[in-house]
């Protein structure tokens, strides 16, 4: 299941009792409707579930004050308490994860309180399993039910001691609770991860409305920020495989050329927050001054820093690439002053800078989805302008039921290759030739085929 995620990276330089620290990862989980698990329960509607609502309620008051109408025939007359339940899937944490930070964030969309006051909300680890469910009477977790027909041991949820609290007051801000102690317990015993319950810890009329994982705006959904270290992750490669190629195959000598690197990546996503965030290419002999022009991943723009110098292209991504996809890097480079028909290779290395595992070299192959267009990161340097075209084979004798593929090579005045896409024609009425150079004889006789680019032509 794919997750909506945001990543930043940090590297510890030293750790107590070891020469080098383990990999330190920072990952923010922000799941949507399919992966998110959250709901709210209220004593005013004790049998009503709200698992598919786009809002989480917290505090004490009437939901109508927050624009929420609940059609529950069992509504009680009094104004009662509202609590939020949330659970994040931490199954992809490595077994040796040492959690340094775990911060739960909810965006306060609306807040109402008598006298303009505030409210203090505590975070408590839940101690029983529960079902998010849907909307409706006994359709999921309610004030009385955790997973119908199963009920809470105590109405309003089964939960442990508070791990932190926060003051809630100002709308359109993020409210963040420190829940690292709960997250550490979940990492040590994944079966105990029933999530967290948020409830008001003081009295008075106050009610907050927060977007849930079902909210239409992905950026405002609940999020959990996790920072952890792991020796296991420290030794794992950034990618499990892939391929890379560079286009175009030819560049002119002594100029500034634009090249495009395509890198199809099979990302190592074994654990939370893994993936490459760094790519380097050592410039081949004669090439210099690379400059990154733009970067995308599966068609979407990617935030980056150009950390290159005269002899190296260095792409530093602002966030890691956690899902398989194709990285496209367009860059300029100064070309050699002399032609090179043999060509030089631009070998890409990808890395996860937060680990001590060495960079991975990407092999050559089809990475842009167009097989046979080069499928390599070999770049040749042509000379000057096109001066001549040579067609091969130079001569041939064919039977009427056969075909022959001709090729054309362009050369400059110094005899160096020049890439061409010629116009083919058959002269003498002896047959036809297609745009790829495939000749089909139709009449007995003598003639020739011609490949031309403008006024320059060659024949056979």
N, C-alpha and C positions, 0 to 999 in steps of 0.2 A: 504494500500500500504506500503510495506516495504521500509525503508530508509537505505541508507548507512550512518552510523553514527559513530562518535567517541565521547566517554564521559569521562569527568573527573569530580570530585566532590569537592565542597568546602562547609564548614559549617560556617555560621556567628555565633558568640557567643553572641553578643548583638545587639540590634537595638534600635534606638532612640524611646522612648515612650513605650517600651514594655520590659518585663523581658527576653523574648527569641525571637530570630530572626526567621523569616519564613524560610522555606526550600530554599536553594540556589542551583540552578541547572546550570550546564554548559554543553551545547550540541553543537556539530558541525554537521551541515547538509551538506552532500556532495552527492546529488542525481545523479543518472545515467540517461541514455537516456529516460527511460519511465517516470520518475518523474521530471527530470530537465527541466527547462524552460529558455532558453537563445538563443541569436542569435546576429548577427552583421548587421549593416546597413551602406551603404556607398553612398556618393553623386556621386561617379564615376559610380556606377551602381544603379541608383535611383529607378529602378523598380524591382530589383532582391532580392529575399529572400534567406536566408542561415540558416534556422532553423535546418537543419540536418547535418551541417558541424561539424567536430571535432575540429574546431578552431574558436576563437573569435579574431577579428581584432580591434585594437585601434590606433588612431593617424592620420597621414596624409602621404600618399604615394601611391605607386602602389602595389596592392596585389601580383603581380608577384615577387616582391622583397622578399616576405615571402614564396614563392613557391606555391601560390594559384592562380589558373587560373579560372576566372569566365566567363562563356560563355553567355554573355548578349549582344544581338544585339543592345540594346539601350545605350551601354557604351558611356559616354562622353569622349572627347579628353583629358581634363585636369586631373591632379592628385588632388584628393579631400580628404575629411575627412571620417574617419571610427569611428563608435561608437558601444559600446557593450551594450546589454540589458539583464538583468538577473532578475529572480523572484524566491524567495524561499517561499514554503508553510509554513506559521506559524499558520495554523488553530489549531494545537495541543497545542498552548500556553494556559495556564489557563486564565480565564477572568480577574483575579486579578494580572496578571504577571507584575512585576516591573523590567524592563530591565535595567541592570547595564552596560552591554557590548553587542555590536553587531559589529563584524568585518568581513568584506567581503574580502576573499582572492582569488587571481588569480595567477596561476603559469606562470611566464614569460618564455616561451619556446624559443622565438627568438626575437631579437631586431635589427633593422637597422636604422641608422641615418646618415645624412650628417655631416662630420667632427667629428664623434665620440661623438656627443652631447647626450642629454637626452630629456625627455619631461615630463611635469607635467599634470597629469590626474585627473580631478575632478569627484566626485560621486554626482549624482543628483537624488532625488526621482522622478519617473515617475508619471504623473498626469492623464494619460489616459490608458485604457486597451489596450492590444495588443496581437497578436497571434504569437507564435513561428513559426508555419507552417513547410514547407519543403524547399527544394532547387528548385529554378526556378523563372521565371518571375511572379510577383504578387502572389506568393505561400504562403505568410505570411507577417510578418512585413518587410517593406522596408523603404528607405529614405522618401518616400511620404506616404506610407500606414502603418496604425497601425494594421488593421485587414480587409483586402480587402473584399469589396470595400471601407470600411471606411478609411478615411485619417487622418493624424495628423493635428492638428490645424496649426502647423508650421512645415514645412519640416525639417526632422532630429530628430523628437520626441518632445513630450510634457512633460516637466519636470519642477521641482521646483528649488529653490535655492540650491546651492552646500552645502553638509553637511561635506565634507572633500576632501582633495586632496593628491596625493602622486607622488613622482618623480619616473619615470620608466626609467631604463637604463640597469641594469645588468641581462643578461639572466640566466636561471636555478635558479631563486630565486622566492620566494613568495612576491607578492605585496599586501599589506593589507590596506584597507580603513576603517576608523571608521564611521559606519553608524547608531550608536545607536539612534540618534535623529529621523531618518526616521523609524527605527524599533519600537520606542516607539509610534510613530503616527500610525503605522500599528496595533500594539497591542491594542491601544485605539479604533481604527476604522478599523477592519479587511477588510472591503469593500474598503478601500483606498490603500490596498497593491497591487500596480501595478508593484512593483519592482524598480530597480535602473538602471539609464543610466550612463555609463562611457564615458567621452569625453575629448579630449585634450583641455587644456585651454591656451596654448601658441602656437606660430607659428613655422614654420620651418618643414623640411622634417624629419619625424621620425615615425616609424611604429612598433608596438609590436604585437606578435602573442601569444595567450594564449589558452591552451586546454579548450574545452567546456564540457558540461555534456555528450556529445556524444563521448568523447575521449575514446580510448580503455583502458587506464590506469586509474582505479578508483581513485588512490591516487593523480592524478594531476588535477582532475576535480574541478571546482569552489566550494568554501565552505563558509559557513556562520557560524561563531562562536557566539553563544548566551549565555549570562549569565543572569539569572533572579531569582527573589525570588517570593514566592507565599505561602500565608497562606493556600490556598486550598490544594495544593500538600503536605504541611507540615503534614496534618492529614490523608493522604491516605496510605493504606497498600502497601507493595512492591509487593505482589502477591495476586491473587484472588483465588487461589486454587492450587492443585497439589498433588503429592504423593511422597513417598520416601521409599527406601529399601536399605539394606546392604547385600553384599555377601562377603565371604561365610557365611553360617549359623552356622558353627562350626569352632573353632580355638583350637589349642593345648594349654595346660597349660604351664605357665612359659617359654614363648618364645616371639620372636618378630614376629607378624603376619601381613600380608597385608590384608587390607579390602578395599572394594570399595563401596562408597556411590553413589546411583543413585537417583537424585532428578528431577522429571518431574515438570516443573514450568509453571503455567498459570500466566504470568506476567501482572501486572497492568500497561498498557501503555496508560492510559487515556490522559496524557499530555506529553509534550516534555521532554525527558531526564529521565523519570521515570523507575524504575526497581531495583531489588536487586543487591547489590554489596558486600554483607557480609554474611558469613555463619559460624555458631558456633555449636559445639557439646561439651557438658559437658561430660567428660569421666565417664562411669559407675564405680561403686565401684570395685576396683581391677585392672582396666585398667589404664595405664598411659603412658606418653611420646609419644603423637601422633606426627607424622611427615608427612607432605603432600609430596607425591611423584610426582603427576602430576594432572592436571585439564584440562577438555575439556568441551565444550558446543556444543551440536549437532555434535560431532565428530571433532570439530576444537579446537586446543590448545588455552588456555586462559591465559593471563598474570595475575599473582597473587603474593601476599606476604604471607608467612606463619607467622602469628602473634601468634601462639599457645604457650602454656607452658606445664608444667608437667600434668596438669589436664584438659586442654581445647584445642580442635582443633579450630583454628580461621583462616578462609580463607578470605583474603582481596583482592577483585578483583580490578584490575587497571581500569576497566570500567564496567558500569552497564550492566545488561542483560535486554535489552529492548523488546526482542521478545520471544514468547513462545518457550520452548525447554527443553532439558534434560541436566542437569549439572552432570558430572561424576567426582568424587573426589576419587583418589586412595591414601591411606595413610597407614602408618605402625603404630603399637601400641604394647606396651608391655602388655602381657596377665597376668591374675592372676596366682598365684602359686598353687591354688587348683581348681579342676574341679567344674563346675557349669552347671548341666544338665538343670536347669530351664532357665538360660540365663539372660542377661541384655540388656536394650534398649539404643541405641545410638540416642537420639532425636535431629534432626537437626532444627535449627532456622535460618531463612533468614531475612535479613534486608536491608533497604535503609538508609545508614548512614547519608545522607544529610537531613533527615526529623526527626521529633520528634515522629512519629508513632512507636509503639512498634514492636519488631520483630514478625514474623509469624512462628508458629509451623507447620511443614509439617506433614500431617497424613501418616500412613503406607498404602502401597498399591503397585500395580505393577507400577514400574517406569522404568524398563529396557526393557519392551516389551516382557517379557517372563512370562505370567501369571502362577501362581501356583508354582513358584520356591522358595517360601518363602514369598515374597511380604510384608516384615516387616523389621524393623531395630533391631530385636532381635538377639543377638549373644550368642551362648552357648559355654561353655568351656569344651572340652573333656579332659579325663585323659591321660593315657599313650597309649601304643600300643594296638591294637586289640587283645583280649584274647579269646572271645567267641561270637557266633552268636545265637540269639534266633529267631525261625520262628513261626509266628502266622497265623492262629490258629494252636494249637499243634496237633489236629486231626480233621478229618471231614469225613462224609459219603456223597457221591454225587450220583445223578442219571446221566444217560448217556447224558441227554439233558441239563445239567447245567454246570456252570463254577464257579470257586472260586479264589478270589484274596488273595494271601499270602503276608505277609510283613516280613521283616527281620530287626532286630535291633542288632547293634554291641555294645559290652561292653569291657572295659578294665579290668585289674586284680582287680580293686577296685570297679567294678560294675557301673562305669559311662559310659554314652553313648559315642560311637565313631561313627562318620558318615561313612557309607559304601555304596558302589555300588556293590552288590554281583552278582556273576554268578549263574543263576538258572538252575536246572536240575531236571528231573523226573526219578525216579528209580523204576524198577519193571515192566515196559512196560504197565502201566495202563493209560497213557495219555501224554500230552505235556504241557510245561510251557514256557511262553515267557519271554523276558528280563525284563518286569515289574512285574513278579510274578503272572501272570494270568494263572491258571491251567485249562486245558480242558481235561476231562476224555474221553478215547477212548475204553477202554477194561474193562470188569468186573474183579475185583480182588483186591488184596491188594498191596500197595506200599507206597512210600514216596517221598516228594519233598525235595530238598536240596539247600541251599544258601551258597555259599563259597566265601571267599576272600583269595587267596593263599592257604595255608595249613589249614586255619581256616574255619570250616564248621558247620552249624546247619541244622537240618531237622525236619520234621513234617509228 
